[in-house]
Amino acid sequence: MLNIFVCEDNDVQRRNVVKIIQNTVLMEELDMQLVLDAKDPYVLLEKVKTSQDTGIYFLDIDLSSNMNGMKLAQQIRLFDPRGFIIFITAHSELSYMTFQYRVEAMDFVLKDNPAEMKVKIRECLLNAMERYTLQTNKIHKVYTIETGGRKISIDYDDIFFFETSGNIHKVILHAKDRQIEFTGTIKELASTLDGNFVRCHRSFLVNKNNIKEVDAKGRIIHFSNGETCLTSTRMMKGL
């Protein structure tokens, strides 16, 4: 999932940008969430320091602070080198400064044309999602789910187990930060995922790398996030 941050000192402009972002994420069904919108660059930077996920950053350049948008982007790069930085500004002539500050901006969005700004923000979000998915696939093995008209990519490392749902022909993925129900079967998953995923029960497929403990007597598997699932006597040996 991509986290979205907005830094704009003008309250009206900030609310407008946030509204466009939220509507686009909803309409396009993007795997993103707005984490913070702030007028103070230092508030945003503190949040970025504690975030472990890749971000998309919509930054005004003139922030009425001793830290302008360019300097803020420079600091963001220290904590999120793969993040996507988009400047929203009334000063197109300042684009050359991205080279001076070496922040590798993804795009510039001009404030003076509201209709064009809406289109550009949408394009930036879609482009960031596409590039993020490509980057993630190259760096980590990921499992991609299509559900509700959107594609969700999850690192193998973040998957704990798959469970047969109570809904027919459905499976529930248990991941580090969420659960997702989608169409499929445990049998199909077992034949497509790599050797880190082991069938331990007719209703469960587990990621052995995230197992914390196996209670052989109680036939219960404990995972590092505190969740548990069952294992059958017959499949215990394979596990």
C-alpha positions, 0 to 999 in steps of 0.5 A: 500500500502507498501512503499519501502525504500533503503539505500545503500552508494554505488551508483552502488549497490543502482541502482542495488537494485532499478532496481531489486525492480522496476522490481519485483513490476512491473512483480508481480503487487505488491501493493507497491511503491518505496518512497526513495533510499538514501545513507545517513541514516539520509535522509532516517530516516527523510522520515520515520518519516513523513510516515504513512504507513508500509514500507519495508526497504532494508538497507546496514549495512556499510553505511560509516556514524556514523550511520550504518545499524543496528542503522538505523534499530533501529531508524526505529523501533521507527516509524514503528514497523510493518515494514519489514527490510532486510539487504543487505550486504557482511558480513553474519557473522554480522547476529548475530548483529540483536539480539544485536540491537533487530531489528527483521530483516526479512532477509539477502541478500548477495551482492556477488552473483548477481543472488541469490540477485535478487531471494532473493529480489523478495522473500522478497517482495512477503513474505512482501506483504503476511504478510502485508495482513494477518496483516492488515486483523487481525487489520482492516476490509479491502476490497480486490479488484482483478484487473489487475491480482493483489490483492489490500487491502484497509482499510474500514476506508480509503474508502469514497464511491463507484460509478458506472463507465461509463464502463459497469459492472464496479465500481470506489472505491474512497479512501483516496489516490487513485481511483480504477476501478474494475468489480462489481456493487453497488448492489453487494457491498451493500449486501457484505459490513457492516452497515457502507456503505449506499446506498444513490443513485442508482449509489453511496454507501457511507461510513457514517463514512467519511461523513463531511456534507449532503446538503439535499436541494441540495442532495449532500454529502460532504466527509472529503477529499473534494469529493462529491457525489449525494443522491436521495430524496428516499434514503435520509431517510435511509441515 
